[in-house]
Amino acid sequence: MPTCRNCGYELVLLPRQKYKCSLCSDIYLKRYVENQEFRVWNQKQRELDIQNLNAFIKLACAASASFD
């Protein structure tokens, strides 16, 4: 769920395709909020992919060392 940049409260989707914070009454465009949420999610996925790749490389190196 998207959160407000100012206060961290959850945003509510209005019928006019905008998000509104119920606590501080700021209004955000839907496109901006969804793009920001995607960027955060994408960055987390990249970090997770790098961790998985590093773990795979370590496992592959350990497996090849045991064959020598």
C-alpha positions as CSV (number, residue, x, y, z in Angstrom):
1,M,0.0,0.0,0.0
2,P,1.4,3.4,-0.9
3,T,2.4,5.7,1.9
4,C,2.6,9.5,2.2
5,R,6.1,11.0,1.7
6,N,5.5,13.6,4.5
7,C,4.0,11.6,7.3
8,G,4.2,7.9,6.3
9,Y,0.4,7.4,6.6
10,E,-1.3,5.1,4.0
11,L,-2.7,6.9,1.0
12,V,-6.3,6.5,-0.2
13,L,-7.2,6.3,-3.9
14,L,-9.8,8.9,-4.9
15,P,-12.2,8.5,-7.8
16,R,-10.3,11.3,-9.7
17,Q,-7.3,9.0,-10.1
18,K,-5.3,10.7,-7.3
19,Y,-4.1,9.5,-4.0
20,K,-4.8,11.5,-0.8
21,C,-3.3,11.3,2.6
22,S,-6.0,11.2,5.3
23,L,-3.6,12.5,7.9
24,C,-1.9,15.6,6.3
25,S,-4.4,16.0,3.3
26,D,-1.7,16.0,0.6
27,I,-2.7,14.9,-2.8
28,Y,-0.5,12.9,-5.2
29,L,-1.0,11.9,-8.8
30,K,-1.7,8.2,-9.2
31,R,1.0,7.8,-11.9
32,Y,3.6,9.4,-9.6
33,V,2.8,7.2,-6.7
34,E,2.7,3.9,-8.7
35,N,6.0,4.8,-10.5
36,Q,7.6,5.4,-7.1
37,E,6.3,2.2,-5.7
38,F,7.6,0.3,-8.7
39,R,11.0,1.8,-8.4
40,V,11.3,0.8,-4.8
41,W,10.1,-2.7,-5.6
42,N,12.5,-3.0,-8.6
43,Q,15.5,-1.9,-6.5
44,K,14.7,-4.5,-3.8
45,Q,14.4,-7.2,-6.5
46,R,17.8,-6.2,-8.0
47,E,19.4,-6.5,-4.5
48,L,17.7,-9.9,-4.0
49,D,18.9,-11.1,-7.4
50,I,22.5,-10.0,-6.6
51,Q,22.4,-11.9,-3.3
52,N,21.0,-15.0,-5.0
53,L,23.7,-14.8,-7.7
54,N,26.5,-14.4,-5.1
55,A,25.2,-17.4,-3.2
56,F,25.0,-19.4,-6.4
57,I,28.6,-18.5,-7.3
58,K,29.9,-19.4,-3.9
59,L,28.1,-22.8,-4.1
60,A,29.4,-23.4,-7.6
61,C,32.9,-22.6,-6.5
62,A,32.7,-24.9,-3.5
63,A,31.3,-27.7,-5.6
64,S,34.1,-27.3,-8.3
65,A,36.7,-27.2,-5.5
66,S,35.5,-30.5,-4.1
67,F,36.0,-32.2,-7.5
68,D,39.6,-31.2,-7.7
